[in-house]
Amino acid sequence: MRDFRTIIEVLKAYVSNEKGVVKVYDKDIAALLEISQAQFATIKKRNSIPYTHILKFCKREGLSCCDIFFD
């Protein structure tokens, strides 16, 4: 299972490929996960994974959560 920082990199790569954006910031990922930037920063600092928010994002986008959480 991937750690939080790796999961964020996977999400950034997905957004970059889907939206054609060159640089994806943490604030963009926070918006996609529907959490505030402050909450995202706290989660990142604690290296905890917001499973519920990521699963909701996967459902909205039609992604497999296995692609996000596992190698």
C-alpha positions as CSV (number, residue, x, y, z in Angstrom):
1,M,0.0,0.0,0.0
2,R,1.3,3.5,-0.9
3,D,1.9,6.2,1.6
4,F,0.2,9.6,1.6
5,R,2.9,11.4,-0.4
6,T,2.9,8.8,-3.1
7,I,-0.9,8.8,-3.3
8,I,-0.8,12.6,-3.8
9,E,1.8,12.2,-6.6
10,V,-0.5,9.6,-8.3
11,L,-3.4,12.1,-8.0
12,K,-1.3,14.9,-9.4
13,A,-0.2,12.7,-12.3
14,Y,-3.8,11.8,-13.0
15,V,-4.9,15.5,-13.0
16,S,-2.0,16.5,-15.1
17,N,-2.8,13.8,-17.8
18,E,-6.5,14.3,-17.8
19,K,-6.6,18.1,-17.7
20,G,-3.5,18.8,-19.6
21,V,-2.1,20.9,-16.8
22,V,1.7,21.1,-16.6
23,K,2.0,21.8,-12.8
24,V,-0.5,20.6,-10.3
25,Y,-0.3,22.1,-6.8
26,D,-1.4,20.8,-3.4
27,K,-4.2,23.4,-3.4
28,D,-5.5,21.8,-6.6
29,I,-5.6,18.3,-5.0
30,A,-7.3,19.7,-1.9
31,A,-10.0,21.2,-4.1
32,L,-10.5,17.9,-6.0
33,L,-10.8,16.1,-2.7
34,E,-13.2,18.8,-1.5
35,I,-11.1,19.7,1.6
36,S,-9.7,23.0,2.6
37,Q,-6.0,23.9,2.0
38,A,-5.4,24.1,5.7
39,Q,-6.9,20.7,6.3
40,F,-4.9,19.3,3.5
41,A,-1.7,20.8,4.9
42,T,-2.5,19.2,8.3
43,I,-3.1,15.8,6.7
44,K,0.1,16.1,4.7
45,K,2.1,17.1,7.8
46,R,0.7,14.1,9.8
47,N,1.2,11.8,6.8
48,S,-2.4,10.5,7.2
49,I,-4.6,9.4,4.4
50,P,-8.1,10.9,3.9
51,Y,-9.6,7.7,2.7
52,T,-13.2,8.9,2.5
53,H,-12.3,11.9,0.4
54,I,-10.1,9.9,-2.0
55,L,-12.8,7.2,-2.4
56,K,-15.4,9.9,-3.2
57,F,-13.1,11.4,-5.7
58,C,-12.5,8.0,-7.4
59,K,-16.3,7.5,-7.6
60,R,-16.9,10.9,-9.2
61,E,-14.1,10.4,-11.7
62,G,-14.8,6.7,-12.4
63,L,-11.4,5.6,-11.2
64,S,-10.4,2.4,-9.5
65,C,-9.3,3.0,-6.0
66,C,-6.8,0.2,-6.4
67,D,-4.9,2.3,-8.9
68,I,-4.6,5.1,-6.3
69,F,-3.8,3.1,-3.1
70,F,-1.8,0.2,-4.5
71,D,1.3,-0.3,-6.8
